[in-house]
Amino acid sequence: MTFSRIWSVLTAASVVILFTACTDHRSAPAAKPLQHDITTNAKPWTNERFDADADKFTFAVFSDLTGGEREPIFEVAVAQLALLRPELIMSVGDLIEGGTIDRDQLKKEWDSFDARANKASAPVFRVGGNHDLTHIVMREYWEQRFGARYYHFVYKNVLFLILDSEDHEKERMQEIFVAREKAVAIALRDGWDAFGETEYVAMPEQRAGRIGHEQSAYMLKAIAANLGVRWTFVFLHKAPWLTQDEENFAAIETALSDRPYTVFHGHEHDYLHEERLGRDYIQLGTTGGVQNPKKDLAIDHVTMVTVSETGVDIANLRMSGIFDKSGHIPLGGDSLCFNAAKCAETN
């Protein structure tokens, strides 16, 4: 079965990529039954109920690279995903170290990320995080290079919503940026324990995301236009629901309340599953980002999500356990540390 992109609309605020099947499933030939030469009723296998759902597909998700990227973890993840063969690859933001208004530096960092991401065997969908977007210069650079900061697409009748959780007003964004610069300078001078005592860490935006009214309205429109989808997935970096009395993301949750959906986010650099509003909200660990050795689930991993007629299955794969036919992790990964807590135990 062949799939093609049939529609792409790009504006300064949004992009819609809609994938549809070119082949009508009703006209497709029926799957051939298992061929064998055993004539007895008794057979040396359990059953012949094969998982042959024509609309089943699997996509991957990777997480944060930042806070001092640990190379070459991301490159290894890309090679491992090539072995796992997802149909598309999602992210949850913080793709570059960023945090700068130097456009030459931004170009250098995005060139590096894109060169590595382009080696993936499937399309990689970018999501912006605080390292990528928390300054008007970084926002403008993103829009010039990639177009939309938030967008949606439909693939095999599944809706994907990609949000910008750094959707602050310009004045507040500048305040956050300045406070972060001071905090990082203090950390480099006095150690990262001092970072926790800074003005930046006391800001609610250091941990919680923000969705603006315009972005919320865009997502509500996308949801309303896709009422019959099988599932909806939401990808963003920071959690807006951590802000008390938050309204714009809450409106998105309300619009999704009558359908199955799953939320993936990052930022905290350790894995956490929680149930919110009766749905799975999953905070991913890292795929090369800095790790806190005091957190057991501060791990490098990739997430595989399979959508089928029976629902959604989510499998998290530690990068330390994905090896190729030679018995080794690709790109010399056998020598890498994928879990700071475990590595600390052996040192």
Secondary structure as a PSIPRED ss2 file (coil, helix, strand):
# PSIPRED VFORMAT (PSIPRED V4.0)

   1 M C   1.000  0.000  0.000
   2 T C   1.000  0.000  0.000
   3 F E   0.000  0.000  1.000
   4 S E   0.000  0.000  1.000
   5 R E   0.000  0.000  1.000
   6 I E   0.000  0.000  1.000
   7 W E   0.000  0.000  1.000
   8 S E   0.000  0.000  1.000
   9 V E   0.000  0.000  1.000
  10 L E   0.000  0.000  1.000
  11 T C   1.000  0.000  0.000
  12 A C   1.000  0.000  0.000
  13 A C   1.000  0.000  0.000
  14 S C   1.000  0.000  0.000
  15 V E   0.000  0.000  1.000
  16 V E   0.000  0.000  1.000
  17 I E   0.000  0.000  1.000
  18 L E   0.000  0.000  1.000
  19 F E   0.000  0.000  1.000
  20 T E   0.000  0.000  1.000
  21 A E   0.000  0.000  1.000
  22 C C   1.000  0.000  0.000
  23 T C   1.000  0.000  0.000
  24 D C   1.000  0.000  0.000
  25 H H   0.000  1.000  0.000
  26 R H   0.000  1.000  0.000
  27 S H   0.000  1.000  0.000
  28 A C   1.000  0.000  0.000
  29 P C   1.000  0.000  0.000
  30 A C   1.000  0.000  0.000
  31 A C   1.000  0.000  0.000
  32 K C   1.000  0.000  0.000
  33 P C   1.000  0.000  0.000
  34 L C   1.000  0.000  0.000
  35 Q C   1.000  0.000  0.000
  36 H C   1.000  0.000  0.000
  37 D C   1.000  0.000  0.000
  38 I C   1.000  0.000  0.000
  39 T C   1.000  0.000  0.000
  40 T C   1.000  0.000  0.000
  41 N C   1.000  0.000  0.000
  42 A C   1.000  0.000  0.000
  43 K C   1.000  0.000  0.000
  44 P C   1.000  0.000  0.000
  45 W C   1.000  0.000  0.000
  46 T C   1.000  0.000  0.000
  47 N C   1.000  0.000  0.000
  48 E C   1.000  0.000  0.000
  49 R C   1.000  0.000  0.000
  50 F C   1.000  0.000  0.000
  51 D C   1.000  0.000  0.000
  52 A C   1.000  0.000  0.000
  53 D C   1.000  0.000  0.000
  54 A C   1.000  0.000  0.000
  55 D C   1.000  0.000  0.000
  56 K C   1.000  0.000  0.000
  57 F E   0.000  0.000  1.000
  58 T E   0.000  0.000  1.000
  59 F E   0.000  0.000  1.000
  60 A E   0.000  0.000  1.000
  61 V E   0.000  0.000  1.000
  62 F C   1.000  0.000  0.000
  63 S C   1.000  0.000  0.000
  64 D E   0.000  0.000  1.000
  65 L C   1.000  0.000  0.000
  66 T C   1.000  0.000  0.000
  67 G C   1.000  0.000  0.000
  68 G C   1.000  0.000  0.000
  69 E C   1.000  0.000  0.000
  70 R C   1.000  0.000  0.000
  71 E C   1.000  0.000  0.000
  72 P C   1.000  0.000  0.000
  73 I H   0.000  1.000  0.000
  74 F H   0.000  1.000  0.000
  75 E H   0.000  1.000  0.000
  76 V H   0.000  1.000  0.000
  77 A H   0.000  1.000  0.000
  78 V H   0.000  1.000  0.000
  79 A H   0.000  1.000  0.000
  80 Q H   0.000  1.000  0.000
  81 L H   0.000  1.000  0.000
  82 A H   0.000  1.000  0.000
  83 L H   0.000  1.000  0.000
  84 L H   0.000  1.000  0.000
  85 R C   1.000  0.000  0.000
  86 P C   1.000  0.000  0.000
  87 E C   1.000  0.000  0.000
  88 L E   0.000  0.000  1.000
  89 I E   0.000  0.000  1.000
  90 M E   0.000  0.000  1.000
  91 S C   1.000  0.000  0.000
  92 V C   1.000  0.000  0.000
  93 G C   1.000  0.000  0.000
  94 D C   1.000  0.000  0.000
  95 L C   1.000  0.000  0.000
  96 I C   1.000  0.000  0.000
  97 E C   1.000  0.000  0.000
  98 G C   1.000  0.000  0.000
  99 G C   1.000  0.000  0.000
 100 T C   1.000  0.000  0.000
 101 I C   1.000  0.000  0.000
 102 D C   1.000  0.000  0.000
 103 R H   0.000  1.000  0.000
 104 D H   0.000  1.000  0.000
 105 Q H   0.000  1.000  0.000
 106 L H   0.000  1.000  0.000
 107 K H   0.000  1.000  0.000
 108 K H   0.000  1.000  0.000
 109 E H   0.000  1.000  0.000
 110 W H   0.000  1.000  0.000
 111 D H   0.000  1.000  0.000
 112 S H   0.000  1.000  0.000
 113 F H   0.000  1.000  0.000
 114 D H   0.000  1.000  0.000
 115 A H   0.000  1.000  0.000
 116 R H   0.000  1.000  0.000
 117 A H   0.000  1.000  0.000
 118 N C   1.000  0.000  0.000
 119 K C   1.000  0.000  0.000
 120 A C   1.000  0.000  0.000
 121 S C   1.000  0.000  0.000
 122 A C   1.000  0.000  0.000
 123 P C   1.000  0.000  0.000
 124 V E   0.000  0.000  1.000
 125 F C   1.000  0.000  0.000
 126 R C   1.000  0.000  0.000
 127 V C   1.000  0.000  0.000
 128 G C   1.000  0.000  0.000
 129 G C   1.000  0.000  0.000
 130 N H   0.000  1.000  0.000
 131 H H   0.000  1.000  0.000
 132 D H   0.000  1.000  0.000
 133 L H   0.000  1.000  0.000
 134 T C   1.000  0.000  0.000
 135 H C   1.000  0.000  0.000
 136 I H   0.000  1.000  0.000
 137 V H   0.000  1.000  0.000
 138 M H   0.000  1.000  0.000
 139 R H   0.000  1.000  0.000
 140 E H   0.000  1.000  0.000
 141 Y H   0.000  1.000  0.000
 142 W H   0.000  1.000  0.000
 143 E H   0.000  1.000  0.000
 144 Q H   0.000  1.000  0.000
 145 R H   0.000  1.000  0.000
 146 F H   0.000  1.000  0.000
 147 G C   1.000  0.000  0.000
 148 A C   1.000  0.000  0.000
 149 R C   1.000  0.000  0.000
 150 Y C   1.000  0.000  0.000
 151 Y E   0.000  0.000  1.000
 152 H E   0.000  0.000  1.000
 153 F E   0.000  0.000  1.000
 154 V E   0.000  0.000  1.000
 155 Y E   0.000  0.000  1.000
 156 K C   1.000  0.000  0.000
 157 N C   1.000  0.000  0.000
 158 V E   0.000  0.000  1.000
 159 L E   0.000  0.000  1.000
 160 F E   0.000  0.000  1.000
 161 L E   0.000  0.000  1.000
 162 I E   0.000  0.000  1.000
 163 L C   1.000  0.000  0.000
 164 D C   1.000  0.000  0.000
 165 S C   1.000  0.000  0.000
 166 E E   0.000  0.000  1.000
 167 D C   1.000  0.000  0.000
 168 H C   1.000  0.000  0.000
 169 E C   1.000  0.000  0.000
 170 K H   0.000  1.000  0.000
 171 E H   0.000  1.000  0.000
 172 R H   0.000  1.000  0.000
 173 M H   0.000  1.000  0.000
 174 Q H   0.000  1.000  0.000
 175 E H   0.000  1.000  0.000
 176 I H   0.000  1.000  0.000
 177 F H   0.000  1.000  0.000
 178 V H   0.000  1.000  0.000
 179 A H   0.000  1.000  0.000
 180 R H   0.000  1.000  0.000
 181 E H   0.000  1.000  0.000
 182 K H   0.000  1.000  0.000
 183 A H   0.000  1.000  0.000
 184 V H   0.000  1.000  0.000
 185 A H   0.000  1.000  0.000
 186 I H   0.000  1.000  0.000
 187 A H   0.000  1.000  0.000
 188 L H   0.000  1.000  0.000
 189 R H   0.000  1.000  0.000
 190 D H   0.000  1.000  0.000
 191 G C   1.000  0.000  0.000
 192 W H   0.000  1.000  0.000
 193 D H   0.000  1.000  0.000
 194 A H   0.000  1.000  0.000
 195 F H   0.000  1.000  0.000
 196 G C   1.000  0.000  0.000
 197 E C   1.000  0.000  0.000
 198 T C   1.000  0.000  0.000
 199 E H   0.000  1.000  0.000
 200 Y H   0.000  1.000  0.000
 201 V H   0.000  1.000  0.000
 202 A H   0.000  1.000  0.000
 203 M C   1.000  0.000  0.000
 204 P H   0.000  1.000  0.000
 205 E H   0.000  1.000  0.000
 206 Q H   0.000  1.000  0.000
 207 R C   1.000  0.000  0.000
 208 A E   0.000  0.000  1.000
 209 G C   1.000  0.000  0.000
 210 R E   0.000  0.000  1.000
 211 I C   1.000  0.000  0.000
 212 G C   1.000  0.000  0.000
 213 H H   0.000  1.000  0.000
 214 E H   0.000  1.000  0.000
 215 Q H   0.000  1.000  0.000
 216 S H   0.000  1.000  0.000
 217 A H   0.000  1.000  0.000
 218 Y H   0.000  1.000  0.000
 219 M H   0.000  1.000  0.000
 220 L H   0.000  1.000  0.000
 221 K H   0.000  1.000  0.000
 222 A H   0.000  1.000  0.000
 223 I H   0.000  1.000  0.000
 224 A H   0.000  1.000  0.000
 225 A C   1.000  0.000  0.000
 226 N C   1.000  0.000  0.000
 227 L C   1.000  0.000  0.000
 228 G C   1.000  0.000  0.000
 229 V C   1.000  0.000  0.000
 230 R C   1.000  0.000  0.000
 231 W E   0.000  0.000  1.000
 232 T E   0.000  0.000  1.000
 233 F E   0.000  0.000  1.000
 234 V E   0.000  0.000  1.000
 235 F E   0.000  0.000  1.000
 236 L C   1.000  0.000  0.000
 237 H C   1.000  0.000  0.000
 238 K C   1.000  0.000  0.000
 239 A E   0.000  0.000  1.000
 240 P H   0.000  1.000  0.000
 241 W H   0.000  1.000  0.000
 242 L H   0.000  1.000  0.000
 243 T C   1.000  0.000  0.000
 244 Q C   1.000  0.000  0.000
 245 D C   1.000  0.000  0.000
 246 E C   1.000  0.000  0.000
 247 E C   1.000  0.000  0.000
 248 N H   0.000  1.000  0.000
 249 F H   0.000  1.000  0.000
 250 A H   0.000  1.000  0.000
 251 A H   0.000  1.000  0.000
 252 I H   0.000  1.000  0.000
 253 E H   0.000  1.000  0.000
 254 T H   0.000  1.000  0.000
 255 A H   0.000  1.000  0.000
 256 L C   1.000  0.000  0.000
 257 S C   1.000  0.000  0.000
 258 D C   1.000  0.000  0.000
 259 R C   1.000  0.000  0.000
 260 P C   1.000  0.000  0.000
 261 Y E   0.000  0.000  1.000
 262 T E   0.000  0.000  1.000
 263 V E   0.000  0.000  1.000
 264 F E   0.000  0.000  1.000
 265 H E   0.000  0.000  1.000
 266 G C   1.000  0.000  0.000
 267 H C   1.000  0.000  0.000
 268 E C   1.000  0.000  0.000
 269 H C   1.000  0.000  0.000
 270 D C   1.000  0.000  0.000
 271 Y C   1.000  0.000  0.000
 272 L E   0.000  0.000  1.000
 273 H E   0.000  0.000  1.000
 274 E E   0.000  0.000  1.000
 275 E E   0.000  0.000  1.000
 276 R E   0.000  0.000  1.000
 277 L C   1.000  0.000  0.000
 278 G C   1.000  0.000  0.000
 279 R E   0.000  0.000  1.000
 280 D E   0.000  0.000  1.000
 281 Y E   0.000  0.000  1.000
 282 I E   0.000  0.000  1.000
 283 Q E   0.000  0.000  1.000
 284 L C   1.000  0.000  0.000
 285 G C   1.000  0.000  0.000
 286 T E   0.000  0.000  1.000
 287 T C   1.000  0.000  0.000
 288 G C   1.000  0.000  0.000
 289 G C   1.000  0.000  0.000
 290 V C   1.000  0.000  0.000
 291 Q C   1.000  0.000  0.000
 292 N C   1.000  0.000  0.000
 293 P C   1.000  0.000  0.000
 294 K C   1.000  0.000  0.000
 295 K C   1.000  0.000  0.000
 296 D C   1.000  0.000  0.000
 297 L C   1.000  0.000  0.000
 298 A C   1.000  0.000  0.000
 299 I E   0.000  0.000  1.000
 300 D E   0.000  0.000  1.000
 301 H E   0.000  0.000  1.000
 302 V E   0.000  0.000  1.000
 303 T E   0.000  0.000  1.000
 304 M E   0.000  0.000  1.000
 305 V E   0.000  0.000  1.000
 306 T E   0.000  0.000  1.000
 307 V E   0.000  0.000  1.000
 308 S E   0.000  0.000  1.000
 309 E C   1.000  0.000  0.000
 310 T C   1.000  0.000  0.000
 311 G E   0.000  0.000  1.000
 312 V E   0.000  0.000  1.000
 313 D E   0.000  0.000  1.000
 314 I E   0.000  0.000  1.000
 315 A E   0.000  0.000  1.000
 316 N E   0.000  0.000  1.000
 317 L E   0.000  0.000  1.000
 318 R E   0.000  0.000  1.000
 319 M H   0.000  1.000  0.000
 320 S H   0.000  1.000  0.000
 321 G H   0.000  1.000  0.000
 322 I C   1.000  0.000  0.000
 323 F C   1.000  0.000  0.000
 324 D C   1.000  0.000  0.000
 325 K C   1.000  0.000  0.000
 326 S C   1.000  0.000  0.000
 327 G C   1.000  0.000  0.000
 328 H C   1.000  0.000  0.000
 329 I C   1.000  0.000  0.000
 330 P H   0.000  1.000  0.000
 331 L H   0.000  1.000  0.000
 332 G H   0.000  1.000  0.000
 333 G H   0.000  1.000  0.000
 334 D H   0.000  1.000  0.000
 335 S H   0.000  1.000  0.000
 336 L C   1.000  0.000  0.000
 337 C C   1.000  0.000  0.000
 338 F C   1.000  0.000  0.000
 339 N E   0.000  0.000  1.000
 340 A H   0.000  1.000  0.000
 341 A H   0.000  1.000  0.000
 342 K H   0.000  1.000  0.000
 343 C H   0.000  1.000  0.000
 344 A H   0.000  1.000  0.000
 345 E H   0.000  1.000  0.000
 346 T H   0.000  1.000  0.000
 347 N C   1.000  0.000  0.000
